[in-house]
Amino acid sequence: MAETSSGSDGAPERPHHAAGIPERGIDLSTFTADASAALAGPAWLSRRRTEAWERTQLTALPAESEEVWRYSGIDSFDLDAFAPVPAGTADTATRAELALARSVAGAFGPRSALVVTSQGALLAVEELADTAGSLTVAGLSATAEAPPGLGRLARARDGFGELHDAYLADVLQVTVAAKARIADPVVVVHLVAEGDPAGPAPAVFPHTVVDLGTSAEAGLIELYVTPPGPDRTGEAPGALVVPVTELDLADDARLDYAALQILGPGCWQVALQASRLGRDATLRSFTAGLGGRYARVRTDSDLTGPGGRTSLLAAYLGTGNQVHDFRTLQDHHAPRTESELLFKGAVADSAHSVYSGLIRMRHGARGADARQTNHNLVLSEGAHADSVPNLDILENDVRCSHASTVGPIDEDQRYYLESRGIEPEVAERLVVLGFFSDLAGRSPFAGVAGWVDEQVVTRLGDRLFPLRSSDG
């Protein structure tokens, strides 16, 4: 029988293999076994890469015909346009890279540590606060033994997941001891340089694992940033970024988390965020998707302990021909768990957004409460947004709600502002900024709201009013 796994919308993903015969193995003309074997690291990491590369022979890349990839346009993805970063490419940090990381991280105030990666490899851990052993931040490529829980939350075993494990340069491990309270967040800046348009674009595979002990409290901000480079106005891809973040919260732990993506316009991103919450644990999460050509984030949140609570927020803005693709799973295993999801996005020009999410109430989740909301602004006729919320309820005595909206700027809001003497182009801009600011203001980190406002203003430019007036 074919091996299957469940997608974020509850539908089974494409089988890995049938009767041991590949259905459609990945064409690895540039992703070779030798390239995987050449990566540095201990024996356990080399074995992990080898085993994953062998699985790619039995694993298909995703297709849009699969429910969990519906509307994505993934069928246009060409793996041959990319190649893994050669071993040793980013062994040492340059002054320019560190300066850029410090500059980007500076928008978010005090921090307990600054971590810098480049092309998926760990470069530096700076400013690690004196926490008397309560906080550990380190790469795993130097450890002699495999960590017991690596990959335990990353369930999306499609072709991108196998490529991630086969070409994983390093793993960043952030560990917070039981009952420790880390006042300022760890800030991780992932630098992803786009490649030369004349050759294959680089493929990079960042991986972050966060473990919070019982009753621990901490914060983590991850940024995905493309350093300045040549202006990429053509169709050549810039980079493939396949990040995985695992957030494991023990009983009564509390984590604030943000993932902020401002990759270059030629980048393809296929990201996985996976969390697991113990008894009475709390996760507050905020994701911003702003850059990239195609940017996908899959968020799986498992509430396995009674009383666990998650707040999942996301903001995304698409311009030009960008695609922003979000898939979510709020998976309630235990009683009295609570999850709130609010995703808001806007698309202009010919951009496209996709949201597909599932609330699953498993047997045993009595008294659980889940909410799922997705709002989309369509700012021009050529833009498009898809929104597909779903429920899967297998238990009685639970509360669930889901809602979605897709439409243009509200005429009543625009009229209200214009009636008070505000110019039409200013009124539209204020409506859009308010749409995002309201959500960003709920981020667990104070600096995120201003950062989002600045990014939205920069990326919208003068689009709103000229687009509307040209139509009429």
C-alpha positions in Angstrom: 0.0 0.0 0.0 1.2 3.5 -0.7 2.5 5.5 2.3 0.6 8.7 2.8 0.6 11.7 5.2 -2.1 14.2 6.0 -2.0 17.6 4.5 -2.8 20.9 6.4 -6.4 20.7 5.0 -6.9 17.1 6.1 -6.5 15.6 2.6 -3.8 13.0 2.1 -0.7 14.2 0.4 0.7 12.4 -2.7 2.0 8.9 -1.9 5.7 8.5 -1.4 5.8 5.2 -3.3 3.6 2.3 -4.3 4.9 -1.3 -3.9 8.4 0.1 -3.7 8.3 1.6 -7.2 8.6 5.4 -7.5 5.5 7.2 -8.7 7.6 10.1 -9.9 11.0 10.5 -8.2 12.6 13.9 -8.2 14.8 14.6 -11.2 18.1 15.4 -9.5 20.3 16.6 -12.3 21.8 19.3 -10.1 21.0 17.8 -6.6 23.4 14.9 -6.6 24.4 12.4 -4.0 28.0 13.7 -4.2 26.9 17.3 -3.4 25.0 16.0 -0.3 28.0 13.9 0.8 30.4 16.8 0.4 28.7 18.8 3.2 30.6 19.0 6.4 29.4 17.7 9.7 29.4 14.7 12.1 28.6 11.2 11.1 25.0 11.3 12.3 24.3 14.4 10.2 26.0 12.8 7.1 23.8 9.6 7.6 20.7 11.8 7.9 21.5 13.5 4.6 22.3 10.2 2.8 19.0 8.6 4.0 17.0 11.7 2.9 18.7 11.7 -0.5 17.9 8.1 -1.0 14.2 8.9 -0.2 14.2 11.5 -2.9 14.3 8.6 -5.4 11.0 7.5 -4.1 9.4 10.9 -3.5 7.6 13.2 -5.9 7.8 16.9 -5.9 4.3 18.3 -5.1 1.8 19.0 -7.8 -1.1 21.4 -7.9 -3.5 18.5 -8.3 -2.9 17.7 -4.6 -5.4 19.4 -2.3 -2.8 20.8 -0.1 -1.1 22.5 -3.1 -4.3 23.6 -4.8 -4.2 27.1 -6.3 -0.5 27.3 -5.7 0.8 27.3 -9.3 3.6 24.9 -8.1 3.4 23.0 -11.4 5.5 25.9 -13.0 8.4 25.3 -10.5 11.6 24.1 -12.2 14.0 22.4 -9.9 16.6 22.3 -12.6 17.0 26.0 -12.3 18.5 25.6 -8.8 21.5 23.8 -7.3 22.6 23.2 -3.7 25.2 25.6 -2.3 28.6 24.0 -2.5 30.3 22.8 0.7 32.3 25.5 2.4 30.7 28.4 0.5 29.8 30.4 3.6 32.3 29.2 6.3 33.1 32.7 7.7 31.1 35.8 8.1 32.1 38.9 6.2 32.0 42.3 7.8 29.3 43.4 5.3 27.1 40.4 6.3 27.4 41.1 10.0 26.8 44.8 9.5 23.6 44.0 7.5 22.4 41.5 10.1 23.0 44.0 12.9 21.2 46.8 11.0 18.2 44.6 10.2 17.9 43.3 13.8 18.2 46.8 15.2 14.6 47.6 14.4 13.4 45.3 17.1 15.1 46.7 20.2 17.1 44.8 22.9 18.0 41.2 22.3 19.5 38.4 24.2 21.5 37.1 21.2 22.0 37.8 17.5 22.5 34.8 15.3 23.5 35.1 11.6 23.3 32.5 9.0 24.3 32.7 5.3 23.1 30.4 2.6 21.8 28.1 5.3 25.1 27.8 7.2 25.5 29.2 10.7 28.0 32.1 10.7 28.0 33.7 14.0 26.3 33.9 17.4 26.8 37.4 18.9 25.8 39.3 22.0 24.7 36.2 23.9 23.5 37.5 27.2 24.8 36.2 30.5 21.9 34.0 31.5 23.8 31.6 33.8 23.2 28.6 31.5 19.5 29.3 31.1 19.8 30.0 27.4 21.8 28.0 24.9 22.2 29.0 21.3 24.4 26.8 19.1 24.7 24.9 15.8 24.4 21.2 15.9 26.9 20.4 13.1 29.6 20.3 15.8 27.8 17.8 18.1 29.0 14.2 18.2 25.6 12.7 18.8 22.3 13.3 17.1 19.8 15.4 19.2 16.9 13.1 20.2 14.1 15.3 18.9 15.4 16.8 15.6 12.7 16.6 13.0 10.1 15.3 15.3 7.6 18.1 14.5 8.4 18.4 10.8 5.7 16.1 9.4 5.5 17.5 5.8 7.4 14.8 4.1 7.0 15.8 0.5 9.8 16.3 -2.0 10.8 19.7 -0.6 11.1 18.2 2.9 13.4 15.4 1.7 15.6 17.9 -0.2 15.8 20.0 3.0 17.2 17.0 4.9 19.5 15.9 2.1 21.2 19.3 1.8 20.9 20.6 5.3 24.1 22.5 6.2 23.5 23.0 9.9 20.7 23.2 12.5 20.4 26.1 14.9 19.3 24.9 18.4 17.8 27.4 20.9 17.3 25.8 24.3 15.7 27.5 27.3 16.0 25.7 30.7 13.0 24.9 32.9 11.6 28.0 34.8 14.1 30.3 33.0 12.7 33.7 31.8 14.7 35.3 29.0 13.6 38.9 28.9 14.8 39.9 25.4 14.3 37.8 22.2 16.9 35.8 20.3 17.1 37.4 16.8 18.1 35.2 13.9 18.9 36.8 10.6 19.0 34.3 7.7 20.9 35.9 4.8 20.0 34.5 1.4 22.0 35.8 -1.5 20.5 35.5 -5.0 22.6 33.8 -7.6 24.1 34.8 -10.9 21.3 34.8 -13.6 23.7 33.0 -15.9 23.9 29.9 -13.8 21.7 27.7 -11.5 20.3 29.7 -8.6 21.4 28.6 -5.0 19.2 26.4 -2.9 19.4 26.9 0.8 17.9 25.0 3.7 17.9 26.8 7.1 16.7 24.8 10.1 15.8 26.2 13.6 14.8 24.1 16.6 13.5 25.8 19.7 13.0 23.8 23.0 11.4 25.5 26.0 11.6 23.6 29.3 8.8 23.5 31.8 7.5 27.0 32.8 10.2 28.7 30.7 9.6 32.0 28.9 11.4 33.3 25.8 11.1 35.1 22.5 12.5 34.4 19.0 12.5 36.6 15.9 13.6 35.0 12.6 14.2 37.3 9.5 14.8 36.0 6.0 16.7 38.7 4.1 18.3 39.1 0.7 21.5 41.3 0.8 21.7 44.1 -1.8 22.8 42.9 -5.2 22.3 43.4 -8.9 18.8 44.5 -10.0 16.9 41.4 -11.0 14.3 42.5 -13.4 14.2 39.4 -15.6 12.5 36.0 -15.1 15.6 34.1 -13.9 15.0 32.7 -10.4 17.2 34.1 -7.6 17.2 31.4 -4.9 15.3 28.5 -3.5 14.8 28.8 0.3 13.3 25.8 2.2 13.4 26.7 5.9 12.1 24.6 8.7 11.3 25.9 12.2 10.3 23.6 15.1 8.9 25.1 18.3 8.5 22.6 21.2 7.0 24.0 24.3 6.9 21.9 27.5 4.2 22.3 30.1 3.4 25.8 31.2 6.0 27.3 28.8 5.5 30.5 27.0 7.0 31.5 23.6 6.7 34.6 21.5 7.7 34.1 17.9 7.9 36.1 14.7 9.0 35.1 11.2 9.6 38.1 8.9 10.3 37.4 5.2 11.7 40.1 2.9 13.5 38.0 0.3 14.5 39.3 -3.1 12.0 39.3 -6.0 13.5 36.2 -7.7 13.3 33.9 -4.6 11.1 30.8 -4.2 10.3 30.0 -0.6 8.7 26.8 0.7 8.7 27.1 4.5 7.4 25.0 7.4 6.6 26.2 10.9 5.7 23.4 13.3 4.8 23.8 16.9 3.8 21.5 19.8 2.4 22.7 23.0 2.3 20.9 26.4 -0.2 21.4 29.2 -1.0 25.1 29.8 1.7 26.2 27.3 1.2 29.4 25.3 2.5 30.3 21.8 2.0 33.8 20.3 3.2 33.8 16.7 3.3 36.5 14.0 4.4 35.9 10.4 4.9 38.5 7.7 5.3 37.6 4.0 6.4 40.5 1.9 9.2 39.4 -0.5 9.9 36.6 -2.9 8.4 35.6 -6.2 6.6 32.6 -4.7 6.5 32.4 -0.9 4.7 29.6 0.8 4.4 29.0 4.6 2.9 26.0 6.1 2.0 26.4 9.8 1.2 23.2 11.8 0.2 23.8 15.4 -0.3 20.8 17.6 -2.0 21.4 21.0 -1.2 18.1 22.8 -1.6 19.2 26.4 -4.7 20.3 28.2 -5.1 24.0 28.5 -2.6 24.9 25.7 -3.2 28.1 23.8 -2.0 29.5 20.5 -2.4 32.8 18.7 -1.4 32.6 15.1 -1.2 35.9 13.2 0.0 36.7 9.7 0.2 39.6 7.3 1.1 39.4 3.6 1.4 41.9 0.7 1.8 40.9 -2.9 2.7 43.2 -5.7 3.9 42.7 -9.3 3.5 38.9 -10.1 4.2 37.7 -6.5 2.4 34.6 -5.1 1.9 34.3 -1.3 0.7 30.9 -0.3 -0.3 30.1 3.4 -1.5 26.7 4.6 -2.4 26.2 8.3 -3.4 23.4 10.7 -4.8 24.0 14.1 -4.7 20.5 15.6 -6.5 20.1 18.9 -5.6 16.8 20.7 -6.4 17.7 24.3 -9.3 19.1 26.3 -9.7 22.9 27.0 -7.2 23.9 24.4 -7.6 27.2 22.5 -6.4 28.5 19.2 -7.0 31.8 17.5 -5.9 32.4 13.8 -6.1 35.7 12.0 -4.4 36.1 8.6 -4.7 39.3 6.6 -3.3 40.1 3.2 -3.5 42.4 0.2 -2.7 41.9 -3.5 -2.0 44.5 -6.2 -1.0 44.4 -9.8 -1.2 40.8 -11.0 -0.2 39.3 -7.6 -2.0 36.2 -6.2 -2.6 35.0 -2.6 -3.8 31.7 -1.3 -5.0 30.8 2.1 -6.1 27.3 3.0 -6.5 26.2 6.6 -8.0 23.4 8.7 -9.2 23.3 12.3 -9.1 19.7 13.5 -10.8 18.7 16.7 -9.7 15.2 17.6 -11.3 12.7 20.0 -10.5 13.8 23.5 -10.5 17.6 22.8 -13.6 18.3 24.8 -14.0 21.9 25.8 -11.6 23.1 23.1 -12.2 26.5 21.3 -10.8 27.4 17.9 -11.2 30.4 15.7 -10.0 30.9 12.1 -10.3 34.2 10.2 -8.8 35.2 6.8 -9.3 38.7 5.3 -8.0 39.8 1.9 -7.9 43.1 0.1 -7.8 43.0 -3.7 -6.3 46.4 -4.9 -6.5 46.0 -8.6 -8.4 44.1 -11.3 -5.4 41.9 -12.2 -4.9 40.6 -8.7 -6.6 37.6 -7.2 -7.0 36.0 -3.7 -8.2 32.5 -2.8 -9.4 31.7 0.7 -10.5 28.2 1.8 -11.2 27.6 5.5 -12.0 24.1 6.7 -13.3 22.3 9.8 -12.8 18.6 10.8 -14.7 18.0 14.1 -14.4 14.6 15.7 -15.5 15.5 19.3 -18.6 16.9 21.0 -18.6 19.9 23.4 -16.2 22.0 21.3 -16.5 25.5 19.8 -15.3 26.3 16.3 -15.7 29.2 14.0 -14.2 30.2 10.6 -14.7 33.2 8.3 -13.0 34.7 5.3 -13.5 37.8 3.1 -12.1 38.7 -0.3 -12.8 42.1 -1.8 -11.7 45.6 -2.7 -11.2 48.6 -0.3 -14.4 49.3 1.5 -16.2 52.2 -0.1 -17.7 53.4 3.1 -14.2 53.7 4.7 -12.9 55.6 1.7 -16.0 57.9 1.7 -15.7 58.6 5.4 -12.1 59.8 5.0 -12.7 61.8 1.8 -15.7 63.5 3.4 -13.3 64.9 5.9 -11.1 66.5 3.3 -8.6 63.8 2.8 -7.4 63.4 -0.8 -8.6 60.1 -2.5 -5.0 58.7 -2.9 -4.3 59.5 0.7 -7.5 57.9 1.9 -6.8 54.7 0.1 -3.3 54.5 1.5 -4.7 55.1 5.0 -7.2 52.3 4.7 -4.6 49.8 3.6 -2.1 50.9 6.3 -4.8 50.6 8.9 -5.7 47.2 7.6 -2.2 46.0 8.3 -1.4 48.1 11.3 -4.3 46.8 13.3 -2.9 43.3 13.0 0.7 44.1 13.3 -0.1 46.0 16.5 -1.0 42.6 18.0 2.4 41.1 17.3 4.2 39.8 20.4 7.1 42.2 19.8 6.7 46.0 20.0 9.1 46.7 17.1 7.2 44.6 14.6 4.3 47.0 14.1 6.5 49.9 12.9 8.6 47.6 10.8 5.5 46.3 9.0 4.1 49.8 8.4 7.4 50.9 6.9 7.6 47.8 4.6 4.0 48.2 3.4 4.6 51.8 2.5 7.8 51.0 0.6 6.3 48.1 -1.3 3.0 49.8 -2.2 4.8 52.9 -3.6 2.3 54.9 -5.7 0.2 51.9 -6.8 -3.2 52.5 -5.2 -4.6 55.7 -6.6 -3.1 55.4 -10.1 -4.4 51.9 -10.5 -7.9 53.0 -9.5 -8.0 56.1 -11.6 -6.7 54.4 -14.7 -9.7 51.9 -14.5 -12.2 54.6 -14.4 
